[in-house]
């Protein structure tokens, strides 16, 4: 399973690792993902998702149902 957030669609991005001598080599910035279970009161069921920690903040702010609906509209969540 690839490291992609199921709510925001965030995934790893590339960049440079810069040493003290300013030599640059390629590296990856990976997403901080957590596996979390959410209870959706509108449907009365539990949902398990792999979400980034920034998506957890969005879920706390907007609610799980609104975030799931938005992810489905944007084509991130099937």
C-alpha positions as CSV (number, residue, x, y, z in Angstrom):
1,X,0.0,0.0,0.0
2,X,1.4,3.3,-1.0
3,X,1.9,6.1,1.5
4,X,-1.0,8.4,0.4
5,X,-3.5,10.1,2.7
6,X,-7.0,8.9,2.0
7,X,-8.6,12.3,3.0
8,X,-6.3,14.9,1.5
9,X,-4.4,12.9,-1.1
10,X,-1.0,14.0,0.2
11,X,1.9,11.8,-0.9
12,X,5.7,11.8,-0.7
13,X,7.5,14.6,-2.5
14,X,11.2,14.9,-3.5
15,X,13.8,17.5,-2.6
16,X,17.4,18.0,-1.8
17,X,19.3,16.9,1.3
18,X,21.8,19.7,1.9
19,X,24.9,18.9,3.9
20,X,27.1,21.3,5.9
21,X,29.4,21.7,2.9
22,X,26.3,22.6,0.8
23,X,26.5,19.5,-1.3
24,X,23.1,18.4,-2.5
25,X,21.7,14.9,-2.9
26,X,18.2,13.8,-3.6
27,X,15.8,12.7,-0.8
28,X,12.2,12.1,-0.1
29,X,9.9,14.0,2.2
30,X,7.4,11.3,3.4
31,X,3.9,12.0,4.7
32,X,3.2,11.5,8.4
33,X,0.4,8.9,8.2
34,X,-1.6,7.3,11.0
35,X,-4.1,4.5,10.8
36,X,-7.2,5.7,12.6
37,X,-10.7,4.4,13.2
38,X,-13.5,7.0,13.0
39,X,-17.2,6.6,13.9
40,X,-19.5,8.3,11.4
41,X,-22.7,9.2,13.3
42,X,-24.6,10.0,10.1
43,X,-24.3,6.4,8.8
44,X,-23.8,4.7,12.2
45,X,-20.7,2.8,11.2
46,X,-16.9,2.7,11.9
47,X,-14.4,3.6,9.2
48,X,-10.7,2.8,9.2
49,X,-8.5,5.3,7.3
50,X,-4.8,6.0,6.7
51,X,-4.8,9.8,7.2
52,X,-2.0,12.4,7.6
53,X,-1.8,14.3,10.8
54,X,-2.8,17.5,9.0
55,X,-6.0,15.6,7.9
56,X,-6.7,14.7,11.5
57,X,-6.7,18.4,12.3
58,X,-9.2,19.0,9.5
59,X,-11.4,16.2,10.7
60,X,-11.4,17.6,14.2
61,X,-12.4,21.0,12.8
62,X,-14.9,20.1,10.1
63,X,-16.1,16.6,11.2
64,X,-15.5,13.2,9.6
65,X,-18.6,13.2,7.5
66,X,-17.8,16.5,5.8
67,X,-14.2,15.4,5.1
68,X,-15.3,12.0,3.7
69,X,-17.8,13.8,1.4
70,X,-15.2,16.3,0.2
71,X,-12.7,13.5,-0.5
72,X,-15.3,11.6,-2.5
73,X,-16.1,14.7,-4.5
74,X,-12.5,15.4,-5.3
75,X,-11.9,11.7,-6.4
76,X,-9.4,10.9,-3.6
77,X,-11.6,8.4,-1.8
78,X,-13.4,5.7,-3.7
